[in-house]
Amino acid sequence: MRLEHRRGEERATLATDVDVVDTFLSRARGLMFRRSIPDDYAMVFEFGEADDRDLHMVFVPFDIDALWLVGDEVVKVKRLRAWRGLGVATADTVVELPAGTADDVEPGDTVRLVEE
């Protein structure tokens, strides 16, 4: 499975090492207590419906890029700083990536999981 970014006809792979978290415990833990993540990594939080989804960086010692999606459409992109970053937006899916990975992603683009 990989995470694909699309803007118009342009496509790019954001991550090839993807963890989908969909249980209460895995969502609550997120990236906490990890020392780092690989450059090609994504953590994808899937929810059943769009609602306000917040992220915090407590116990996460490295910066990340976060994407909030409704369907496949990006509604917000934000760099979250280690230990103190916060972000919130309406989404049914949230994606966490290594800092810098989402530099070319903008609201209105699409991001989706692709089975290989």
N, C-alpha and C positions, 0 to 999 in steps of 0.2 A: 504494500500500500504506500502511496506517496501523496503529498499535498501539492496541488497544482494551482498556480495563479494565472489569471487571464485578464487582459485588458484589450478589448477589441479582438483582433486576430492574433495578438501576441500571447504566447504561453511561456511559462517558466515553472520549473520545479522549485518549490520552497523547501521541501523536506522529503527524504526517503526513509527516515527512521521515525515512524509515527506511532505514538501511544494514544489510543482513544480511551478516555476515562468517562464512565457513565454510572458509577455507583457513588453513593453518598461518601463513603470513606475515601475513595480515590480522588473525588473532586475536592474534598476537604484538605487532603494532603498536598495535592498538586505538585509543585516543584520544591516544596519546603524540605529542608535538610539535605538537599543535594549540593555538592560542591561545584558542579558544572554540568553542562549538557553538550552533546556533540554538535558540530556546526550544521549538520543536516537533520537535526531533530525537531519534532513538533509534538506538543501535547495538545490534544483536541478534546474539549469538554462539550459533550452533546447533551442537550436538554430537549424535552418534548415540545416546548413552545417558547415563543419569544417573550421575554420579560426582562426587567432590569437585572443585569449580571455584573457583579463587582469582583474585582481582583485586588489582592494585596500582596505585598512582597515581604511580609514578616517571615523571617527565617529563610529567605532566598538571598544568598550572598553574591548574586551576579545580576546584571541588567538583562531584561528581555524585551522583545517586541510582542505586543498583544493585538489581536484582531477580534473584533466583535462582528458576527455575521447574522443576517436573517436570511434563511435559505442559503444560497451560495453567495449572496451579495455582501460585500464589506460595508459596514455602517460606521465603523470607527477603527482607527489605527493609533496606537500610543506606545511610546517607549516608557517602560516602567523601570525605575531605578532600584538597585539593590537595597534591601531592608526597608525602604520607606515609600516606595512607589504605590500609588493607588489609581484605580481606573474603574469607571462604570459606564455602561451603555445598555441599550435594549438589544438583546440577541437571543437566538436559539442555539447558537454554537459560538464558543470562544476558543481561540487558538493562541498558544504561547510558543514563541520561537526565540532562538538566540538573538541578542541585540544586533541590529544591522540587517537581518534577513528580510525584514519587511520595508526596507528603505524605499523600494519602488512600488509599494502597494498603497492604493488610495481608496477612499470611500467611493463606492460605485463599481469597483473592480469585482471580479468573482474569484472565490477560492473554494476548492472542493477536493474531497478525498477521491483518489482514483485507485481502483483495484488493479493489480498487475497480474 
